[in-house]
Amino acid sequence: MNSQTTTPVRRMRPDIRNIALVWLVLVAITILAWCLTPENRGAGSVLDSVLVTVIVALGIIKSRLIIRHFMEVRTAPRWLRIGTDVWVVVLWTALLAINLYR
């Protein structure tokens, strides 16, 4: 086996450290969002609205990390990276608006 056939395979191998770090951040965000979940669903206080907004912001971060690192959009053309970022923000903003103004 010559070195020319093995070199492209090594370049295509994902950075394991980066993937592990992103995964740990996703786990931490999930635990944080779970801890922030309001237990009282009846009152609809201002604090509940703030917590829901923070949880949605965490959802935006998680969605972007998943799309960028696990769906390989990080190496995609610029228009696709921008398009997915816009889609994530529009989707989560709509979900927040529905939750806050119902």
N, C-alpha and C positions, 0 to 999 in steps of 0.2 A: 504494500500500500504506500503510495507516495504522499507527500505532505500537501500537494495541491488538492487532492480529493477530500482531505479531512479538514482543511481550513474553513471552507464555507459552512460546514456543519457546526463548528465551534462558534462562529459568528452569529449564527441563528439561534443558539441556545439562550433562553431567557436568563436575565440576571436574577438568580435565585434570591440573593439578599434583598433586592428591590421588591420582589414579589412577596417575600416573607414580611418585610416592613409594612407594605401596603395592607397585607392581610391583618397584621396586628393592629394597625390603625382602624381598619374596618371593625374588628372585634371590639376595640375600645369605644368606638362611636356607638356601636349597637348597645353595649352595656350602659353607656352614659344616657342614651335615649330611653332605654328601659327604666333606668333609675329616675329620670325626669318625668315619666308618664304620670299625669295627674290621676289620683285615685278617686277624687270626688267628681263625678260626671254630671251632677244635677245642677249645681249653682251657676256655672258659666262665668266665674269671676275673672277679673283682669289678670290675675296670676295664671289662671288656666290658659288664657289667650297668649300670654308671654311664653309659657312653657310649650304650647303647641307651635308657636313661631320658632322657638329654639330647636325643637324636634324636627321641624320641616327643614330648617337650615342644615341640621346634621344629615338629613336625608339627601339634600342637594350635594353635600360633600361626598357622602357615600356613593351616590349614583355616579358622580363624576369620576371618582377613583375607580369604580368597577368598570365603567366604559373605557377609561383611558388605559388602565393597566391589564385588565383581564379580557377585554375585547379588542386589544391591540390598536386602538384608535390613536394612541400616542405616536405611532409611526405612520399614521395615515396622512393624506394630503390636508393642507391647512383648511380647505373649505369643509371637510368632513369633521375636523376637530371643532371648528367654530359652530357648525350645524348641530353637532351633538350637545355642545355646551348651551346653545340657545334652546334646544329642545328640552334639556333638563330643567333649565330655569323656568321656561313657560309652563311645563308640566307641574312642577312643584309649586309655583306661584298660583296656578289654577286650583290645585288641591288645598292650598292654604286659604285662598279666598272662599272656596266652598265651605271649608270648615269654620272659618271665622264669621261668615255672614249668613249662615243659615238660620 
